[in-house]
């Protein structure tokens, strides 16, 4: 199973999400800011999936994705996005930036797990 990086600026929400993903067998790393995400990706080349919030104070999710793509041009990373502000224009912009799936908040956890299983070749350990 690929290493998963989760970025969200709401610490309580992030902690709950990481705990739930852990119960499903997902190896996760979490950070609260875009700059931390770039540093984490630099330190850990095993990360292949990034789940990011759309709206964050230091850089939004789309800016983060573009920064990751520019910083690690040869690296295969799949991007998932979650947002509490799911405007159709934002979702189209996210898909144009390379996001595989967009999830509205509150997150439909089973949908997220299904997307992670698809990215991992159909395996969903811990079910």
KEPA-168557 format. One line per field, with one value per residue (C-alpha): residue number from 1; residue in three letters; x, y, z. Coordinates in pm, 1 decimal, decimal comma, padded with zeros to 6 digits. Layout:
<recs>
ketor = [NUM  ...]
vogu = [ALA  ...]
east = [X  ...]
north = [Y  ...]
up = [Z  ...]
</recs>
This chain:
<recs>
ketor = [1  2  3  4  5  6  7  8  9  10  11  12  13  14  15  16  17  18  19  20  21  22  23  24  25  26  27  28  29  30  31  32  33  34  35  36  37  38  39  40  41  42  43  44  45  46  47  48  49  50  51  52  53  54  55  56  57  58  59  60  61  62  63  64  65  66  67  68  69  70  71  72  73  74  75  76  77  78  79  80  81  82  83  84  85  86  87  88  89  90  91  92  93  94  95  96  97  98  99  100  101  102  103  104  105  106  107  108  109  110  111  112  113  114  115  116  117  118  119  120  121  122  123  124  125  126  127]
vogu = [UNK  UNK  UNK  UNK  UNK  UNK  UNK  UNK  UNK  UNK  UNK  UNK  UNK  UNK  UNK  UNK  UNK  UNK  UNK  UNK  UNK  UNK  UNK  UNK  UNK  UNK  UNK  UNK  UNK  UNK  UNK  UNK  UNK  UNK  UNK  UNK  UNK  UNK  UNK  UNK  UNK  UNK  UNK  UNK  UNK  UNK  UNK  UNK  UNK  UNK  UNK  UNK  UNK  UNK  UNK  UNK  UNK  UNK  UNK  UNK  UNK  UNK  UNK  UNK  UNK  UNK  UNK  UNK  UNK  UNK  UNK  UNK  UNK  UNK  UNK  UNK  UNK  UNK  UNK  UNK  UNK  UNK  UNK  UNK  UNK  UNK  UNK  UNK  UNK  UNK  UNK  UNK  UNK  UNK  UNK  UNK  UNK  UNK  UNK  UNK  UNK  UNK  UNK  UNK  UNK  UNK  UNK  UNK  UNK  UNK  UNK  UNK  UNK  UNK  UNK  UNK  UNK  UNK  UNK  UNK  UNK  UNK  UNK  UNK  UNK  UNK  UNK]
east = [00000,0  00131,2  00217,2  -00052,2  00006,9  -00295,9  -00297,8  -00565,9  -00542,8  -00811,4  -00618,0  -00920,0  -01056,4  -00711,0  -00660,7  -00998,0  -00933,0  -00584,4  -00719,8  -00998,9  -00756,3  -00522,5  -00804,5  -00847,0  -00477,0  -00361,5  -00009,6  -00052,5  00149,9  -00035,3  00056,4  -00140,3  00018,6  00124,5  00487,2  00506,4  00366,2  00645,1  00908,9  00748,8  00743,7  01111,0  01198,1  00977,3  00993,8  00758,5  00458,4  00253,4  -00087,0  -00166,5  -00506,1  -00528,9  -00786,2  -00883,1  -00881,9  -00585,0  -00424,4  -00070,0  -00148,8  -00465,7  -00480,0  -00444,3  -00136,6  00003,8  -00050,0  00120,1  00411,0  00448,3  00441,7  00703,1  00924,1  00908,3  00857,7  00951,0  00764,4  00433,8  00196,9  -00180,8  -00378,4  -00711,9  -00884,8  -01143,9  -01330,8  -01611,4  -01659,6  -01737,6  -01811,6  -01826,7  -01554,1  -01321,2  -01377,0  -01309,2  -00991,5  -00881,6  -00935,8  -00745,9  -00454,4  -00441,6  -00672,4  -00797,3  -01103,8  -01265,6  -01459,4  -01695,6  -01674,5  -01804,2  -01611,5  -01792,4  -01528,2  -01629,8  -01594,3  -01245,6  -01147,3  -01280,1  -01071,5  -00761,4  -00822,1  -00849,4  -00520,9  -00361,5  -00462,5  -00784,9  -00646,4  -00824,0  -00657,8  -00838,7  -01192,6]
north = [00000,0  00341,6  00598,3  00867,8  01233,3  01421,1  01801,6  01995,8  02310,5  02196,5  01992,5  01814,4  01711,6  01597,6  01387,0  01212,4  01143,3  01002,3  00777,9  00645,6  00581,6  00401,7  00167,7  00080,2  -00003,1  00309,3  00430,7  00804,8  01115,3  01435,7  01803,4  02124,1  02350,4  02339,2  02428,1  02135,1  01908,3  02003,0  01940,6  01604,3  01496,1  01592,5  01373,5  01077,1  00956,8  00666,4  00902,3  00833,4  00972,8  01322,4  01412,0  01786,8  02034,0  02296,5  02600,8  02652,9  02969,8  02943,1  02802,3  02652,3  02293,5  02379,7  02595,7  02308,7  02058,5  02287,1  02343,2  01965,6  01903,4  02176,3  02059,4  01686,1  01675,0  01308,9  01169,0  00984,1  01127,9  01091,8  01384,2  01371,4  01684,7  01756,7  02080,1  02228,6  02483,4  02260,6  02520,5  02366,4  02604,9  02494,8  02129,2  02190,7  02381,2  02094,4  01833,5  02052,1  02062,8  01682,3  01584,6  01227,1  01268,5  01557,5  01498,2  01741,5  01784,3  01634,5  01354,2  01040,2  00812,4  00500,2  00691,8  00802,9  00446,6  00320,7  00581,3  00485,3  00118,0  00200,7  00391,1  00097,2  -00149,5  -00264,7  -00371,2  -00231,8  -00388,5  -00390,6  -00439,5]
up = [00000,0  -00094,3  00169,0  00197,4  00285,5  00421,9  00442,5  00630,5  00841,2  01089,7  01351,7  01503,7  01165,2  01053,3  01368,7  01324,3  00957,2  01022,3  01298,8  01074,9  00787,3  01027,1  01132,6  00764,2  00729,7  00546,8  00625,0  00662,7  00736,8  00817,3  00806,4  00848,5  00588,9  00225,5  00300,4  00544,3  00272,6  00029,5  00299,4  00386,4  00021,6  -00006,2  00296,9  00205,8  -00156,2  -00072,5  -00069,6  -00380,9  -00281,4  -00153,4  -00006,5  00039,0  00154,6  -00102,8  00126,3  00356,6  00488,9  00351,0  00005,3  -00134,5  -00253,5  -00621,7  -00557,2  -00349,2  -00631,6  -00881,8  -00640,1  -00589,6  -00963,9  -01021,4  -00732,5  -00816,1  -01194,7  -01246,9  -00948,3  -00986,5  -00724,6  -00729,8  -00589,6  -00411,7  -00285,0  -00018,4  00038,4  00239,8  -00037,4  -00333,6  -00601,0  -00950,3  -01072,7  -00793,3  -00877,4  -01247,8  -01158,0  -00931,1  -01203,1  -01451,3  -01203,9  -01198,3  -00911,7  -00952,4  -00725,3  -00538,2  -00216,2  -00046,6  00330,4  00542,4  00380,4  00268,2  00422,7  00228,9  -00100,1  00003,8  00095,9  -00238,8  -00423,4  -00222,0  -00302,2  -00673,6  -00662,4  -00481,1  -00751,9  -00589,4  -00254,9  00053,2  00352,7  00683,8  00551,4]
</recs>
